[in-house]
Amino acid sequence: MITLVLDNARYQKCELVLQHAAALGIELLYLPSYSPHLNLIERLWRFVRKECLYSKYYPKFDGFKQALADCIQNAHTKHKDELETLLSWNFQSYHYRVYHFIQAV
């Protein structure tokens, strides 16, 4: 079975998507609302913004486009160590601890 992880965009929950996924045997797994820390593309976009936008000025749009392209194309070499940390699944979850604390009380 294929599991497709999606955010909670309304168009991803429409009946057409649900029907096609079911017909193809695809499980749809939705991320919780307001949880960009779980969405790896959000982390990558934050990194690209930091590298290409913060305190940078591009007099021409072509320079801006080239900076974005270079950042993404060289991410696996030039920024490998930083991205391996940023794009890992290591994050702290409080749900499990809170649940067990509530049960113990």
C-alpha positions as CSV (number, residue, x, y, z in Angstrom):
1,M,0.0,0.0,0.0
2,I,1.1,3.5,-0.7
3,T,0.7,6.2,2.0
4,L,0.6,9.8,0.8
5,V,1.2,12.4,3.5
6,L,-0.7,15.6,3.0
7,D,-1.3,18.9,4.8
8,N,-4.9,19.9,5.5
9,A,-5.6,22.0,2.4
10,R,-9.3,21.8,1.5
11,Y,-8.7,20.7,-2.1
12,Q,-6.8,17.6,-0.8
13,K,-9.9,16.5,1.1
14,C,-12.4,16.9,-1.7
15,E,-14.5,13.9,-2.7
16,L,-12.7,13.5,-6.1
17,V,-9.3,13.1,-4.4
18,L,-10.7,10.7,-1.8
19,Q,-12.4,8.6,-4.6
20,H,-9.3,8.4,-6.7
21,A,-7.1,7.5,-3.8
22,A,-9.4,4.7,-2.8
23,A,-9.6,3.4,-6.3
24,L,-5.8,3.3,-6.6
25,G,-5.3,1.8,-3.1
26,I,-3.6,4.9,-1.7
27,E,-3.9,5.7,1.9
28,L,-4.2,9.5,2.6
29,L,-2.5,10.6,5.9
30,Y,-3.2,14.1,6.8
31,L,-0.8,16.1,9.0
32,P,-2.4,17.9,12.0
33,S,-3.6,21.4,11.5
34,Y,-1.1,24.2,12.2
35,S,1.9,21.9,12.3
36,P,4.5,23.1,9.7
37,H,7.2,21.6,11.8
38,L,6.0,18.2,10.6
39,N,6.0,19.2,6.9
40,L,9.5,18.8,5.6
41,I,8.9,21.1,2.6
42,E,8.1,23.9,5.0
43,R,11.5,23.4,6.7
44,L,13.2,23.4,3.3
45,W,11.4,26.6,2.3
46,R,12.5,28.2,5.6
47,F,16.1,27.3,4.8
48,V,15.9,28.6,1.2
49,R,14.4,31.9,2.4
50,K,17.2,32.3,5.0
51,E,19.9,31.6,2.4
52,C,18.4,33.6,-0.5
53,L,16.2,36.4,1.1
54,Y,17.4,37.5,4.5
55,S,19.5,40.6,4.2
56,K,20.0,40.1,0.5
57,Y,19.2,42.5,-2.3
58,Y,18.9,41.5,-5.9
59,P,18.8,44.4,-8.3
60,K,17.3,42.2,-11.1
61,F,14.7,39.4,-10.8
62,D,17.0,37.1,-12.8
63,G,19.6,37.3,-10.0
64,F,17.0,36.3,-7.5
65,K,15.8,33.4,-9.6
66,Q,19.4,32.2,-10.1
67,A,20.1,32.4,-6.3
68,L,17.0,30.2,-5.6
69,A,18.0,27.7,-8.3
70,D,21.6,27.6,-7.1
71,C,20.5,27.1,-3.5
72,I,18.2,24.2,-4.3
73,Q,20.6,22.6,-6.8
74,N,23.6,22.7,-4.4
75,A,21.6,21.8,-1.3
76,H,22.8,18.2,-1.3
77,T,26.4,19.2,-1.4
78,K,27.1,22.7,-0.2
79,H,24.5,22.7,2.6
80,K,24.4,18.9,3.2
81,D,25.2,18.9,7.0
82,E,22.8,21.7,7.8
83,L,20.0,20.2,5.8
84,E,20.5,16.7,7.3
85,T,19.8,18.2,10.7
86,L,17.0,20.5,9.6
87,L,15.2,17.8,7.5
88,S,15.4,15.0,10.0
89,W,12.4,13.5,11.8
90,N,13.9,14.3,15.2
91,F,11.5,16.5,17.0
92,Q,10.0,16.5,20.4
93,S,6.4,15.5,20.9
94,Y,4.5,16.4,24.0
95,H,1.3,14.5,23.2
96,Y,2.6,11.2,24.5
97,R,3.9,12.6,27.7
98,V,0.8,14.6,28.5
99,Y,-1.4,11.7,27.8
100,H,0.5,9.4,30.2
101,F,0.7,12.2,32.8
102,I,-3.1,12.6,32.6
103,Q,-3.6,8.9,32.9
104,A,-1.4,8.7,36.0
105,V,-3.2,11.5,37.8
